[in-house]
Amino acid sequence: MAMIKSALDLALERTKDIASDKASLRAKETKERGMRLFSQIYDSPDFDAAQEITKAPKEDQEQLRRGLFQTALTRLQLPQTEAALHDLPAVTRALIATGAEASAATQIMDQLQSLFDRYLQDRDQLYNAVVQQYTPVLRQKEQQLAQQTGRKVTLTPEQDPEFQKYFKQNLDQLEEQYQQMVDQARSQLQTLTGL
């Protein structure tokens, strides 16, 4: 007769090979501290993250730099509004704190600033062009609805699912083009920092 194992026995069997690795736990915690450094850079332009990193024990410095770098990279996304561009100076300071050469990091970030500005302009132009192109279709739908309901109907592009779908298709193409350039800049920054 087979012996029935308790849930505790099964759990112990599954976890017996998992050993607590103090070094990997410390590395993870240190990397998370590095990630938190970004918020200090963002909140205080005078904060010297590079000094904080060099004050840390030698074995922690790499993980601090890595955590700070990864957090800075997450801020490098196509902006949805101009307000998102306010993060870029903090990202530049974070990159320099990770050991990136200041003039090279600043140059790449200036290029990204220009790219993001151009993206926002192109996105607005795309929206206006699609609205202009779609307006006759929208007016035709208004007439059809007016005939069906007997009342005057006014539609906006945002109310029309077909417009939204058409605009999204065009926006996806635009974003794909710009995202390739952002990815290229991220790759350059990784090379620059060695992380």
Secondary structure by P-SEA (a helix, b strand, c coil): cbbbbcaaaaaaaaaccccccaaaaaaaaaaaaaaaaaaaaaacccccaaaaaaaccccaaaaaaaaaaaaaaaacccccccccccaaaaaaaaaaaacccaaaaaaaaaaaaaaaaaaaaaaaaaaaaaaaaaaaaaaaaaaaaaaaccbbbbbcccccaaaaaaaaaaaaaaaaaaaaaaaaaaaaaaaaacc
